[in-house]
Amino acid sequence: MQYNYNPSGVCSRKISFEVEDGIVKNVVFTGGCAGNTQGIAKLCEGRRAEEIAEILEGIKCGFKNTSCPDQLAKAINKFVKE
């Protein structure tokens, strides 16, 4: 199933991803730091949703209280654990 999430407090404007049998696929960040978000997306590919959320949750970007990885964790928790 395809999920779309509008992050807040970060440079990226949208996070899209799919989850199939608990496995995350096709993670795409719209906006944000291109190299970092592409790297995050590749590292998440093929991993269990719960594992990704646990690893990325709480990461901060500079002086912000959140980050693109943290926002992905929030998106996963919102959509997958419901």
PyMOL Python script that loads the backbone (N, CA, C, O; Angstrom):
from pymol import cmd

cmd.read_pdbstr("""\
ATOM      1  N   MET A   1       0.836  -1.170   0.000  1.00  0.00           N
ATOM      2  CA  MET A   1       0.000   0.000   0.000  1.00  0.00           C
ATOM      3  C   MET A   1       0.892   1.249   0.000  1.00  0.00           C
ATOM      4  O   MET A   1       1.914   1.286   0.684  1.00  0.00           O
ATOM      5  N   GLN A   2       0.500   2.258  -0.764  1.00  0.00           N
ATOM      6  CA  GLN A   2       1.230   3.524  -0.886  1.00  0.00           C
ATOM      7  C   GLN A   2       0.760   4.496   0.193  1.00  0.00           C
ATOM      8  O   GLN A   2      -0.438   4.666   0.416  1.00  0.00           O
ATOM      9  N   TYR A   3       1.727   5.130   0.858  1.00  0.00           N
ATOM     10  CA  TYR A   3       1.436   6.135   1.873  1.00  0.00           C
ATOM     11  C   TYR A   3       2.102   7.453   1.485  1.00  0.00           C
ATOM     12  O   TYR A   3       3.208   7.461   0.944  1.00  0.00           O
ATOM     13  N   ASN A   4       1.428   8.558   1.761  1.00  0.00           N
ATOM     14  CA  ASN A   4       1.966   9.895   1.542  1.00  0.00           C
ATOM     15  C   ASN A   4       1.842  10.653   2.852  1.00  0.00           C
ATOM     16  O   ASN A   4       0.799  10.632   3.506  1.00  0.00           O
ATOM     17  N   TYR A   5       2.919  11.319   3.219  1.00  0.00           N
ATOM     18  CA  TYR A   5       2.970  12.037   4.495  1.00  0.00           C
ATOM     19  C   TYR A   5       3.528  13.431   4.257  1.00  0.00           C
ATOM     20  O   TYR A   5       4.519  13.594   3.546  1.00  0.00           O
ATOM     21  N   ASN A   6       2.894  14.435   4.849  1.00  0.00           N
ATOM     22  CA  ASN A   6       3.369  15.812   4.767  1.00  0.00           C
ATOM     23  C   ASN A   6       4.125  16.132   6.041  1.00  0.00           C
ATOM     24  O   ASN A   6       3.513  16.395   7.077  1.00  0.00           O
ATOM     25  N   PRO A   7       5.456  16.114   5.977  1.00  0.00           N
ATOM     26  CA  PRO A   7       6.252  16.354   7.181  1.00  0.00           C
ATOM     27  C   PRO A   7       6.163  17.798   7.650  1.00  0.00           C
ATOM     28  O   PRO A   7       5.780  18.686   6.888  1.00  0.00           O
ATOM     29  N   SER A   8       6.516  18.024   8.899  1.00  0.00           N
ATOM     30  CA  SER A   8       6.537  19.396   9.420  1.00  0.00           C
ATOM     31  C   SER A   8       7.859  19.635  10.136  1.00  0.00           C
ATOM     32  O   SER A   8       8.441  18.728  10.731  1.00  0.00           O
ATOM     33  N   GLY A   9       8.318  20.882  10.061  1.00  0.00           N
ATOM     34  CA  GLY A   9       9.542  21.260  10.750  1.00  0.00           C
ATOM     35  C   GLY A   9      10.823  20.897  10.030  1.00  0.00           C
ATOM     36  O   GLY A   9      11.909  21.014  10.596  1.00  0.00           O
ATOM     37  N   VAL A  10      10.706  20.450   8.771  1.00  0.00           N
ATOM     38  CA  VAL A  10      11.882  20.061   7.992  1.00  0.00           C
ATOM     39  C   VAL A  10      11.784  20.652   6.590  1.00  0.00           C
ATOM     40  O   VAL A  10      10.761  21.223   6.213  1.00  0.00           O
ATOM     41  N   CYS A  11      12.854  20.510   5.831  1.00  0.00           N
ATOM     42  CA  CYS A  11      12.897  21.067   4.476  1.00  0.00           C
ATOM     43  C   CYS A  11      12.079  20.248   3.471  1.00  0.00           C
ATOM     44  O   CYS A  11      11.534  20.807   2.519  1.00  0.00           O
ATOM     45  N   SER A  12      11.992  18.937   3.675  1.00  0.00           N
ATOM     46  CA  SER A  12      11.213  18.134   2.729  1.00  0.00           C
ATOM     47  C   SER A  12       9.728  18.461   2.876  1.00  0.00           C
ATOM     48  O   SER A  12       9.245  18.757   3.969  1.00  0.00           O
ATOM     49  N   ARG A  13       9.017  18.400   1.751  1.00  0.00           N
ATOM     50  CA  ARG A  13       7.603  18.768   1.722  1.00  0.00           C
ATOM     51  C   ARG A  13       6.675  17.555   1.704  1.00  0.00           C
ATOM     52  O   ARG A  13       5.494  17.665   2.033  1.00  0.00           O
ATOM     53  N   LYS A  14       7.210  16.407   1.322  1.00  0.00           N
ATOM     54  CA  LYS A  14       6.379  15.203   1.236  1.00  0.00           C
ATOM     55  C   LYS A  14       7.269  13.976   1.321  1.00  0.00           C
ATOM     56  O   LYS A  14       8.388  13.964   0.808  1.00  0.00           O
ATOM     57  N   ILE A  15       6.754  12.944   1.975  1.00  0.00           N
ATOM     58  CA  ILE A  15       7.424  11.648   2.027  1.00  0.00           C
ATOM     59  C   ILE A  15       6.424  10.615   1.538  1.00  0.00           C
ATOM     60  O   ILE A  15       5.308  10.520   2.049  1.00  0.00           O
ATOM     61  N   SER A  16       6.838   9.845   0.545  1.00  0.00           N
ATOM     62  CA  SER A  16       6.001   8.763   0.015  1.00  0.00           C
ATOM     63  C   SER A  16       6.739   7.448   0.208  1.00  0.00           C
ATOM     64  O   SER A  16       7.961   7.384   0.078  1.00  0.00           O
ATOM     65  N   PHE A  17       5.988   6.405   0.517  1.00  0.00           N
ATOM     66  CA  PHE A  17       6.594   5.080   0.646  1.00  0.00           C
ATOM     67  C   PHE A  17       5.499   4.028   0.525  1.00  0.00           C
ATOM     68  O   PHE A  17       4.310   4.319   0.658  1.00  0.00           O
ATOM     69  N   GLU A  18       5.929   2.809   0.273  1.00  0.00           N
ATOM     70  CA  GLU A  18       5.016   1.675   0.205  1.00  0.00           C
ATOM     71  C   GLU A  18       5.390   0.684   1.295  1.00  0.00           C
ATOM     72  O   GLU A  18       6.547   0.598   1.706  1.00  0.00           O
ATOM     73  N   VAL A  19       4.411  -0.049   1.749  1.00  0.00           N
ATOM     74  CA  VAL A  19       4.648  -1.135   2.700  1.00  0.00           C
ATOM     75  C   VAL A  19       3.923  -2.360   2.173  1.00  0.00           C
ATOM     76  O   VAL A  19       2.720  -2.337   1.911  1.00  0.00           O
ATOM     77  N   GLU A  20       4.686  -3.424   2.028  1.00  0.00           N
ATOM     78  CA  GLU A  20       4.123  -4.690   1.554  1.00  0.00           C
ATOM     79  C   GLU A  20       4.587  -5.796   2.486  1.00  0.00           C
ATOM     80  O   GLU A  20       5.786  -6.045   2.612  1.00  0.00           O
ATOM     81  N   ASP A  21       3.652  -6.453   3.133  1.00  0.00           N
ATOM     82  CA  ASP A  21       3.964  -7.497   4.115  1.00  0.00           C
ATOM     83  C   ASP A  21       4.933  -7.002   5.179  1.00  0.00           C
ATOM     84  O   ASP A  21       5.827  -7.735   5.602  1.00  0.00           O
ATOM     85  N   GLY A  22       4.753  -5.749   5.613  1.00  0.00           N
ATOM     86  CA  GLY A  22       5.579  -5.189   6.666  1.00  0.00           C
ATOM     87  C   GLY A  22       6.931  -4.665   6.215  1.00  0.00           C
ATOM     88  O   GLY A  22       7.706  -4.163   7.029  1.00  0.00           O
ATOM     89  N   ILE A  23       7.224  -4.777   4.916  1.00  0.00           N
ATOM     90  CA  ILE A  23       8.508  -4.341   4.362  1.00  0.00           C
ATOM     91  C   ILE A  23       8.327  -3.010   3.634  1.00  0.00           C
ATOM     92  O   ILE A  23       7.400  -2.850   2.839  1.00  0.00           O
ATOM     93  N   VAL A  24       9.218  -2.059   3.910  1.00  0.00           N
ATOM     94  CA  VAL A  24       9.153  -0.735   3.300  1.00  0.00           C
ATOM     95  C   VAL A  24       9.850  -0.744   1.949  1.00  0.00           C
ATOM     96  O   VAL A  24      10.931  -1.311   1.792  1.00  0.00           O
ATOM     97  N   LYS A  25       9.201  -0.099   0.968  1.00  0.00           N
ATOM     98  CA  LYS A  25       9.738  -0.031  -0.394  1.00  0.00           C
ATOM     99  C   LYS A  25       9.458   1.360  -0.956  1.00  0.00           C
ATOM    100  O   LYS A  25       8.579   2.076  -0.478  1.00  0.00           O
ATOM    101  N   ASN A  26      10.217   1.719  -1.968  1.00  0.00           N
ATOM    102  CA  ASN A  26       9.973   2.935  -2.761  1.00  0.00           C
ATOM    103  C   ASN A  26       9.817   4.196  -1.919  1.00  0.00           C
ATOM    104  O   ASN A  26       8.842   4.931  -2.073  1.00  0.00           O
ATOM    105  N   VAL A  27      10.775   4.446  -1.029  1.00  0.00           N
ATOM    106  CA  VAL A  27      10.765   5.662  -0.218  1.00  0.00           C
ATOM    107  C   VAL A  27      11.228   6.827  -1.088  1.00  0.00           C
ATOM    108  O   VAL A  27      12.283   6.757  -1.719  1.00  0.00           O
ATOM    109  N   VAL A  28      10.434   7.899  -1.118  1.00  0.00           N
ATOM    110  CA  VAL A  28      10.768   9.082  -1.909  1.00  0.00           C
ATOM    111  C   VAL A  28      10.482  10.326  -1.062  1.00  0.00           C
ATOM    112  O   VAL A  28       9.379  10.506  -0.546  1.00  0.00           O
ATOM    113  N   PHE A  29      11.497  11.170  -0.935  1.00  0.00           N
ATOM    114  CA  PHE A  29      11.350  12.464  -0.271  1.00  0.00           C
ATOM    115  C   PHE A  29      11.220  13.522  -1.351  1.00  0.00           C
ATOM    116  O   PHE A  29      11.983  13.514  -2.317  1.00  0.00           O
ATOM    117  N   THR A  30      10.269  14.430  -1.205  1.00  0.00           N
ATOM    118  CA  THR A  30      10.143  15.579  -2.098  1.00  0.00           C
ATOM    119  C   THR A  30      10.697  16.773  -1.344  1.00  0.00           C
ATOM    120  O   THR A  30      10.164  17.164  -0.306  1.00  0.00           O
ATOM    121  N   GLY A  31      11.768  17.350  -1.869  1.00  0.00           N
ATOM    122  CA  GLY A  31      12.447  18.438  -1.188  1.00  0.00           C
ATOM    123  C   GLY A  31      13.442  17.890  -0.184  1.00  0.00           C
ATOM    124  O   GLY A  31      13.649  16.680  -0.094  1.00  0.00           O
ATOM    125  N   GLY A  32      14.047  18.778   0.560  1.00  0.00           N
ATOM    126  CA  GLY A  32      15.053  18.377   1.534  1.00  0.00           C
ATOM    127  C   GLY A  32      16.424  18.304   0.901  1.00  0.00           C
ATOM    128  O   GLY A  32      16.595  18.644  -0.270  1.00  0.00           O
ATOM    129  N   CYS A  33      17.392  17.866   1.664  1.00  0.00           N
ATOM    130  CA  CYS A  33      18.775  17.727   1.195  1.00  0.00           C
ATOM    131  C   CYS A  33      18.859  16.471   0.335  1.00  0.00           C
ATOM    132  O   CYS A  33      18.805  15.355   0.851  1.00  0.00           O
ATOM    133  N   ALA A  34      18.990  16.651  -0.955  1.00  0.00           N
ATOM    134  CA  ALA A  34      18.865  15.547  -1.916  1.00  0.00           C
ATOM    135  C   ALA A  34      19.743  14.346  -1.589  1.00  0.00           C
ATOM    136  O   ALA A  34      19.258  13.214  -1.576  1.00  0.00           O
ATOM    137  N   GLY A  35      21.005  14.571  -1.331  1.00  0.00           N
ATOM    138  CA  GLY A  35      21.909  13.447  -1.047  1.00  0.00           C
ATOM    139  C   GLY A  35      21.513  12.702   0.208  1.00  0.00           C
ATOM    140  O   GLY A  35      21.506  11.471   0.229  1.00  0.00           O
ATOM    141  N   ASN A  36      21.186  13.437   1.251  1.00  0.00           N
ATOM    142  CA  ASN A  36      20.804  12.798   2.513  1.00  0.00           C
ATOM    143  C   ASN A  36      19.503  12.024   2.390  1.00  0.00           C
ATOM    144  O   ASN A  36      19.410  10.885   2.848  1.00  0.00           O
ATOM    145  N   THR A  37      18.500  12.633   1.776  1.00  0.00           N
ATOM    146  CA  THR A  37      17.210  11.949   1.685  1.00  0.00           C
ATOM    147  C   THR A  37      17.284  10.748   0.752  1.00  0.00           C
ATOM    148  O   THR A  37      16.616   9.742   0.993  1.00  0.00           O
ATOM    149  N   GLN A  38      18.090  10.833  -0.315  1.00  0.00           N
ATOM    150  CA  GLN A  38      18.260   9.670  -1.190  1.00  0.00           C
ATOM    151  C   GLN A  38      18.986   8.548  -0.454  1.00  0.00           C
ATOM    152  O   GLN A  38      18.665   7.373  -0.632  1.00  0.00           O
ATOM    153  N   GLY A  39      19.961   8.912   0.369  1.00  0.00           N
ATOM    154  CA  GLY A  39      20.675   7.918   1.163  1.00  0.00           C
ATOM    155  C   GLY A  39      19.767   7.234   2.162  1.00  0.00           C
ATOM    156  O   GLY A  39      19.803   6.012   2.307  1.00  0.00           O
ATOM    157  N   ILE A  40      18.953   8.015   2.852  1.00  0.00           N
ATOM    158  CA  ILE A  40      18.000   7.455   3.811  1.00  0.00           C
ATOM    159  C   ILE A  40      17.058   6.492   3.101  1.00  0.00           C
ATOM    160  O   ILE A  40      16.799   5.388   3.580  1.00  0.00           O
ATOM    161  N   ALA A  41      16.550   6.929   1.949  1.00  0.00           N
ATOM    162  CA  ALA A  41      15.613   6.097   1.188  1.00  0.00           C
ATOM    163  C   ALA A  41      16.237   4.755   0.819  1.00  0.00           C
ATOM    164  O   ALA A  41      15.596   3.715   0.967  1.00  0.00           O
ATOM    165  N   LYS A  42      17.476   4.768   0.343  1.00  0.00           N
ATOM    166  CA  LYS A  42      18.153   3.522  -0.054  1.00  0.00           C
ATOM    167  C   LYS A  42      18.390   2.610   1.141  1.00  0.00           C
ATOM    168  O   LYS A  42      18.223   1.394   1.045  1.00  0.00           O
ATOM    169  N   LEU A  43      18.781   3.200   2.270  1.00  0.00           N
ATOM    170  CA  LEU A  43      19.045   2.394   3.460  1.00  0.00           C
ATOM    171  C   LEU A  43      17.781   1.763   4.033  1.00  0.00           C
ATOM    172  O   LEU A  43      17.846   0.714   4.675  1.00  0.00           O
ATOM    173  N   CYS A  44      16.634   2.395   3.806  1.00  0.00           N
ATOM    174  CA  CYS A  44      15.364   1.873   4.322  1.00  0.00           C
ATOM    175  C   CYS A  44      14.777   0.780   3.437  1.00  0.00           C
ATOM    176  O   CYS A  44      13.987  -0.042   3.902  1.00  0.00           O
ATOM    177  N   GLU A  45      15.151   0.770   2.198  1.00  0.00           N
ATOM    178  CA  GLU A  45      14.591  -0.170   1.210  1.00  0.00           C
ATOM    179  C   GLU A  45      14.759  -1.617   1.665  1.00  0.00           C
ATOM    180  O   GLU A  45      15.872  -2.070   1.937  1.00  0.00           O
ATOM    181  N   GLY A  46      13.642  -2.334   1.744  1.00  0.00           N
ATOM    182  CA  GLY A  46      13.676  -3.760   2.062  1.00  0.00           C
ATOM    183  C   GLY A  46      13.726  -4.087   3.546  1.00  0.00           C
ATOM    184  O   GLY A  46      13.844  -5.258   3.907  1.00  0.00           O
ATOM    185  N   ARG A  47      13.642  -3.105   4.400  1.00  0.00           N
ATOM    186  CA  ARG A  47      13.668  -3.351   5.846  1.00  0.00           C
ATOM    187  C   ARG A  47      12.247  -3.357   6.406  1.00  0.00           C
ATOM    188  O   ARG A  47      11.319  -2.815   5.806  1.00  0.00           O
ATOM    189  N   ARG A  48      12.107  -3.976   7.554  1.00  0.00           N
ATOM    190  CA  ARG A  48      10.815  -4.003   8.230  1.00  0.00           C
ATOM    191  C   ARG A  48      10.467  -2.599   8.726  1.00  0.00           C
ATOM    192  O   ARG A  48      11.333  -1.872   9.212  1.00  0.00           O
ATOM    193  N   ALA A  49       9.216  -2.234   8.599  1.00  0.00           N
ATOM    194  CA  ALA A  49       8.751  -0.895   8.966  1.00  0.00           C
ATOM    195  C   ALA A  49       9.084  -0.567  10.416  1.00  0.00           C
ATOM    196  O   ALA A  49       9.555   0.534  10.702  1.00  0.00           O
ATOM    197  N   GLU A  50       8.854  -1.483  11.323  1.00  0.00           N
ATOM    198  CA  GLU A  50       9.105  -1.240  12.738  1.00  0.00           C
ATOM    199  C   GLU A  50      10.580  -0.989  13.004  1.00  0.00           C
ATOM    200  O   GLU A  50      10.929  -0.148  13.833  1.00  0.00           O
ATOM    201  N   GLU A  51      11.443  -1.710  12.310  1.00  0.00           N
ATOM    202  CA  GLU A  51      12.884  -1.537  12.466  1.00  0.00           C
ATOM    203  C   GLU A  51      13.305  -0.131  12.037  1.00  0.00           C
ATOM    204  O   GLU A  51      14.073   0.532  12.734  1.00  0.00           O
ATOM    205  N   ILE A  52      12.803   0.316  10.898  1.00  0.00           N
ATOM    206  CA  ILE A  52      13.139   1.650  10.397  1.00  0.00           C
ATOM    207  C   ILE A  52      12.682   2.723  11.378  1.00  0.00           C
ATOM    208  O   ILE A  52      13.446   3.629  11.713  1.00  0.00           O
ATOM    209  N   ALA A  53      11.443   2.623  11.837  1.00  0.00           N
ATOM    210  CA  ALA A  53      10.909   3.621  12.767  1.00  0.00           C
ATOM    211  C   ALA A  53      11.743   3.673  14.039  1.00  0.00           C
ATOM    212  O   ALA A  53      12.027   4.757  14.547  1.00  0.00           O
ATOM    213  N   GLU A  54      12.132   2.534  14.550  1.00  0.00           N
ATOM    214  CA  GLU A  54      12.927   2.472  15.776  1.00  0.00           C
ATOM    215  C   GLU A  54      14.308   3.110  15.577  1.00  0.00           C
ATOM    216  O   GLU A  54      14.787   3.831  16.453  1.00  0.00           O
ATOM    217  N   ILE A  55      14.933   2.856  14.460  1.00  0.00           N
ATOM    218  CA  ILE A  55      16.273   3.382  14.183  1.00  0.00           C
ATOM    219  C   ILE A  55      16.249   4.896  13.977  1.00  0.00           C
ATOM    220  O   ILE A  55      17.119   5.600  14.489  1.00  0.00           O
ATOM    221  N   LEU A  56      15.263   5.403  13.235  1.00  0.00           N
ATOM    222  CA  LEU A  56      15.256   6.807  12.818  1.00  0.00           C
ATOM    223  C   LEU A  56      14.586   7.757  13.802  1.00  0.00           C
ATOM    224  O   LEU A  56      14.831   8.963  13.763  1.00  0.00           O
ATOM    225  N   GLU A  57      13.756   7.237  14.668  1.00  0.00           N
ATOM    226  CA  GLU A  57      12.997   8.077  15.584  1.00  0.00           C
ATOM    227  C   GLU A  57      13.919   8.880  16.502  1.00  0.00           C
ATOM    228  O   GLU A  57      14.848   8.338  17.101  1.00  0.00           O
ATOM    229  N   GLY A  58      13.642  10.186  16.600  1.00  0.00           N
ATOM    230  CA  GLY A  58      14.376  11.045  17.518  1.00  0.00           C
ATOM    231  C   GLY A  58      15.603  11.732  16.938  1.00  0.00           C
ATOM    232  O   GLY A  58      16.229  12.538  17.627  1.00  0.00           O
ATOM    233  N   ILE A  59      15.965  11.441  15.693  1.00  0.00           N
ATOM    234  CA  ILE A  59      17.111  12.104  15.068  1.00  0.00           C
ATOM    235  C   ILE A  59      16.754  13.571  14.841  1.00  0.00           C
ATOM    236  O   ILE A  59      15.657  13.892  14.383  1.00  0.00           O
ATOM    237  N   LYS A  60      17.686  14.447  15.163  1.00  0.00           N
ATOM    238  CA  LYS A  60      17.463  15.885  14.996  1.00  0.00           C
ATOM    239  C   LYS A  60      18.364  16.426  13.895  1.00  0.00           C
ATOM    240  O   LYS A  60      19.417  15.858  13.606  1.00  0.00           O
ATOM    241  N   CYS A  61      17.943  17.528  13.286  1.00  0.00           N
ATOM    242  CA  CYS A  61      18.706  18.198  12.233  1.00  0.00           C
ATOM    243  C   CYS A  61      19.132  19.563  12.761  1.00  0.00           C
ATOM    244  O   CYS A  61      18.301  20.459  12.911  1.00  0.00           O
ATOM    245  N   GLY A  62      20.410  19.721  13.040  1.00  0.00           N
ATOM    246  CA  GLY A  62      20.896  20.994  13.570  1.00  0.00           C
ATOM    247  C   GLY A  62      20.188  21.340  14.860  1.00  0.00           C
ATOM    248  O   GLY A  62      20.165  20.540  15.795  1.00  0.00           O
ATOM    249  N   PHE A  63      19.605  22.539  14.917  1.00  0.00           N
ATOM    250  CA  PHE A  63      18.911  22.998  16.110  1.00  0.00           C
ATOM    251  C   PHE A  63      17.416  22.689  16.073  1.00  0.00           C
ATOM    252  O   PHE A  63      16.682  23.072  16.984  1.00  0.00           O
ATOM    253  N   LYS A  64      16.966  22.006  15.036  1.00  0.00           N
ATOM    254  CA  LYS A  64      15.551  21.647  14.930  1.00  0.00           C
ATOM    255  C   LYS A  64      15.247  20.486  15.880  1.00  0.00           C
ATOM    256  O   LYS A  64      16.144  19.728  16.250  1.00  0.00           O
ATOM    257  N   ASN A  65      14.002  20.354  16.262  1.00  0.00           N
ATOM    258  CA  ASN A  65      13.582  19.254  17.132  1.00  0.00           C
ATOM    259  C   ASN A  65      13.276  17.981  16.363  1.00  0.00           C
ATOM    260  O   ASN A  65      12.902  16.972  16.960  1.00  0.00           O
ATOM    261  N   THR A  66      13.427  18.015  15.055  1.00  0.00           N
ATOM    262  CA  THR A  66      13.111  16.870  14.210  1.00  0.00           C
ATOM    263  C   THR A  66      14.067  16.861  13.018  1.00  0.00           C
ATOM    264  O   THR A  66      14.964  17.699  12.931  1.00  0.00           O
ATOM    265  N   SER A  67      13.875  15.923  12.110  1.00  0.00           N
ATOM    266  CA  SER A  67      14.693  15.799  10.901  1.00  0.00           C
ATOM    267  C   SER A  67      13.894  15.015   9.873  1.00  0.00           C
ATOM    268  O   SER A  67      12.830  14.481  10.186  1.00  0.00           O
ATOM    269  N   CYS A  68      14.393  14.944   8.666  1.00  0.00           N
ATOM    270  CA  CYS A  68      13.716  14.123   7.646  1.00  0.00           C
ATOM    271  C   CYS A  68      13.650  12.654   8.068  1.00  0.00           C
ATOM    272  O   CYS A  68      12.602  12.032   7.898  1.00  0.00           O
ATOM    273  N   PRO A  69      14.741  12.067   8.618  1.00  0.00           N
ATOM    274  CA  PRO A  69      14.621  10.685   9.094  1.00  0.00           C
ATOM    275  C   PRO A  69      13.586  10.533  10.207  1.00  0.00           C
ATOM    276  O   PRO A  69      12.824   9.566  10.217  1.00  0.00           O
ATOM    277  N   ASP A  70      13.554  11.476  11.136  1.00  0.00           N
ATOM    278  CA  ASP A  70      12.575  11.432  12.222  1.00  0.00           C
ATOM    279  C   ASP A  70      11.157  11.541  11.675  1.00  0.00           C
ATOM    280  O   ASP A  70      10.249  10.864  12.158  1.00  0.00           O
ATOM    281  N   GLN A  71      10.964  12.386  10.674  1.00  0.00           N
ATOM    282  CA  GLN A  71       9.648  12.535  10.058  1.00  0.00           C
ATOM    283  C   GLN A  71       9.228  11.242   9.346  1.00  0.00           C
ATOM    284  O   GLN A  71       8.050  10.886   9.357  1.00  0.00           O
ATOM    285  N   LEU A  72      10.182  10.543   8.730  1.00  0.00           N
ATOM    286  CA  LEU A  72       9.865   9.243   8.122  1.00  0.00           C
ATOM    287  C   LEU A  72       9.426   8.264   9.205  1.00  0.00           C
ATOM    288  O   LEU A  72       8.470   7.513   9.010  1.00  0.00           O
ATOM    289  N   ALA A  73      10.111   8.266  10.337  1.00  0.00           N
ATOM    290  CA  ALA A  73       9.710   7.399  11.457  1.00  0.00           C
ATOM    291  C   ALA A  73       8.291   7.730  11.906  1.00  0.00           C
ATOM    292  O   ALA A  73       7.494   6.828  12.160  1.00  0.00           O
ATOM    293  N   LYS A  74       7.972   9.023  12.005  1.00  0.00           N
ATOM    294  CA  LYS A  74       6.621   9.427  12.391  1.00  0.00           C
ATOM    295  C   LYS A  74       5.586   8.965  11.369  1.00  0.00           C
ATOM    296  O   LYS A  74       4.496   8.523  11.732  1.00  0.00           O
ATOM    297  N   ALA A  75       5.938   9.074  10.084  1.00  0.00           N
ATOM    298  CA  ALA A  75       5.026   8.622   9.026  1.00  0.00           C
ATOM    299  C   ALA A  75       4.779   7.123   9.125  1.00  0.00           C
ATOM    300  O   ALA A  75       3.639   6.670   9.030  1.00  0.00           O
ATOM    301  N   ILE A  76       5.833   6.366   9.313  1.00  0.00           N
ATOM    302  CA  ILE A  76       5.695   4.913   9.434  1.00  0.00           C
ATOM    303  C   ILE A  76       4.823   4.576  10.628  1.00  0.00           C
ATOM    304  O   ILE A  76       3.906   3.761  10.525  1.00  0.00           O
ATOM    305  N   ASN A  77       5.108   5.200  11.758  1.00  0.00           N
ATOM    306  CA  ASN A  77       4.310   4.934  12.964  1.00  0.00           C
ATOM    307  C   ASN A  77       2.849   5.302  12.756  1.00  0.00           C
ATOM    308  O   ASN A  77       1.959   4.590  13.221  1.00  0.00           O
ATOM    309  N   LYS A  78       2.594   6.402  12.066  1.00  0.00           N
ATOM    310  CA  LYS A  78       1.215   6.841  11.850  1.00  0.00           C
ATOM    311  C   LYS A  78       0.444   5.867  10.968  1.00  0.00           C
ATOM    312  O   LYS A  78      -0.663   5.457  11.319  1.00  0.00           O
ATOM    313  N   PHE A  79       1.012   5.496   9.838  1.00  0.00           N
ATOM    314  CA  PHE A  79       0.285   4.708   8.861  1.00  0.00           C
ATOM    315  C   PHE A  79       0.342   3.206   9.085  1.00  0.00           C
ATOM    316  O   PHE A  79      -0.663   2.517   8.906  1.00  0.00           O
ATOM    317  N   VAL A  80       1.477   2.699   9.464  1.00  0.00           N
ATOM    318  CA  VAL A  80       1.669   1.252   9.520  1.00  0.00           C
ATOM    319  C   VAL A  80       1.145   0.660  10.806  1.00  0.00           C
ATOM    320  O   VAL A  80       0.592  -0.439  10.791  1.00  0.00           O
ATOM    321  N   LYS A  81       1.299   1.344  11.905  1.00  0.00           N
ATOM    322  CA  LYS A  81       0.892   0.792  13.182  1.00  0.00           C
ATOM    323  C   LYS A  81      -0.587   0.982  13.486  1.00  0.00           C
ATOM    324  O   LYS A  81      -1.075   0.499  14.508  1.00  0.00           O
ATOM    325  N   GLU A  82      -1.314   1.685  12.602  1.00  0.00           N
ATOM    326  CA  GLU A  82      -2.757   1.900  12.817  1.00  0.00           C
ATOM    327  C   GLU A  82      -3.528   0.626  12.573  1.00  0.00           C
ATOM    328  O   GLU A  82      -4.752   0.611  12.705  1.00  0.00           O
TER     329      GLU A  82
END
""", "prot")
cmd.dss("prot")
cmd.show_as("cartoon", "prot")
cmd.util.cbc("prot")
cmd.orient("prot")
